[in-house]
Amino acid sequence: MPLVFPKTTGGGTIAPMSPILAVVWHFWIAVILSGGAVLALIATIAAYAAAVSRTRYPKR
């Protein structure tokens, strides 16, 4: 598969992203980061609960 490079504006700089694509891009990055933060919070709470109950009810 050949490499495809973005068009340049002449001075060797990359053409800017259209404003609507920037808004959509930031929206989806926010969704991914928020989801990851929620999952990390749930994992932290679950690990804490497991650690606390392990010391309270040890294996026999």
C-alpha positions in Angstrom: 0.0 0.0 0.0 1.6 3.3 -1.0 2.1 6.1 1.5 -0.2 9.1 1.0 1.0 12.4 2.3 -1.2 15.5 2.9 -1.1 18.3 0.4 1.2 21.2 1.3 0.5 24.9 0.9 3.7 25.7 -0.8 6.1 26.7 2.0 6.5 23.1 3.2 3.8 23.4 5.8 0.9 21.0 6.0 -2.5 22.4 5.0 -4.7 23.1 8.1 -7.6 20.8 9.0 -11.0 22.1 8.3 -12.8 23.6 11.4 -15.6 21.0 11.3 -13.1 18.1 11.3 -11.3 19.6 14.2 -14.5 19.8 16.2 -15.4 16.2 15.4 -11.9 15.0 16.1 -11.9 16.8 19.5 -15.3 15.4 20.3 -14.3 11.8 19.7 -11.0 12.2 21.6 -13.0 13.5 24.6 -15.3 10.5 24.4 -12.4 8.0 24.4 -10.5 9.8 27.2 -13.7 10.1 29.3 -14.5 6.4 28.8 -11.0 5.5 29.8 -11.2 7.7 32.9 -14.5 6.1 34.0 -13.1 2.6 33.5 -9.9 3.5 35.5 -12.1 4.8 38.3 -14.2 1.6 38.3 -11.1 -0.6 38.3 -9.6 1.4 41.2 -12.8 1.1 43.3 -13.0 -2.7 42.5 -9.3 -3.2 43.4 -9.8 -1.3 46.7 -12.9 -3.4 47.6 -11.1 -6.6 46.8 -8.1 -5.6 48.9 -10.3 -4.6 51.8 -12.5 -7.7 51.8 -9.4 -9.9 51.4 -8.1 -8.8 54.7 -11.5 -9.0 56.4 -12.4 -12.5 55.1 -9.1 -14.4 54.7 -9.1 -17.8 52.9 -9.3 -20.8 55.2 
